[in-house]
């Protein structure tokens, strides 16, 4: 939770991109040079962008999450077809 009166332009430090999961590696699409193998380590990577707090997810993050789900479904279909 945040207080709107304290919600300035640099109140929130976060990643501008979406999480990426490939094989056993994990990273943020905005910080491709920091790849890790552990979920805890992924969430320990400091944010690269500052902005206002929001309760609404950015459209890019939502779209990236949808692409990840679609890719996983296509991969599952290929496995079943094989």
N, C-alpha and C positions, 0 to 999 in steps of 0.2 A: 504494500500500500504506500501511496505517496500523498503528500499534501499539495493540492493544486497551487497554493500560494508559493510553494517552494519549487515549483516545476519550471525551471529555467531552460534555456537552450542547451545547456551542457549538464543537465541533471542526471541523464541516463547514459551509461557507457555500455554499449552492446555491439554485436556483430551485425553488419549491414547485410550479410549474405545468409544463406541457409546452411545447415549442417549437411555434410556429404559423407556417405558411408560406402566404401569400396573395399571389397575383400575384408580384411581385418582392420584396415586403416580408417581413421575418422579425421575430419577437418572441417573448417568453415570455408565456404566458397569464397569469401572475401579475404581469407588468410591462408592461401594454399601452401605457403612455406612452413606452416606449423602443423604437420600431420602427426597424429598420435594413434595408439592402439587400444586405449582404454577410455570408456565413457567418462569416468571421473576426470581424466586428464583433458578430455575435450572441453568440458565445462570449466576447467581451470584456465583455459587460454583467455587472456584479457581481451575485452572488447576493443574494437578498432575504430568505433564511431561514437560520437556523442550527440545527444539530442534530447528532446523533451520525453518524459514518461508518457506512455499511452496504454490504454486498455484494449486497443484494437490492433491486431497483428498487421504488419505491412503487407500489401498485396504481393510483393515479390516473395516473401517468405511463404505465404499461403500457396502461391503458384509453384514454388519449388517443392513444397511438401506434396502437392498433388502429383508433380512429375515423379517424385520418388515412389509414391504409391503405384502409379501407372507402370513404372519400370519394374517394380517388384511383381506386379500381376502378370506382366508379359513374360518375365523370367519364369514364373511358376507355370504358366501355360506351356512354355517351351519344354520344361522338365516333364510335364505330364504327357506331352506329345512324343517325347523321345522313347 
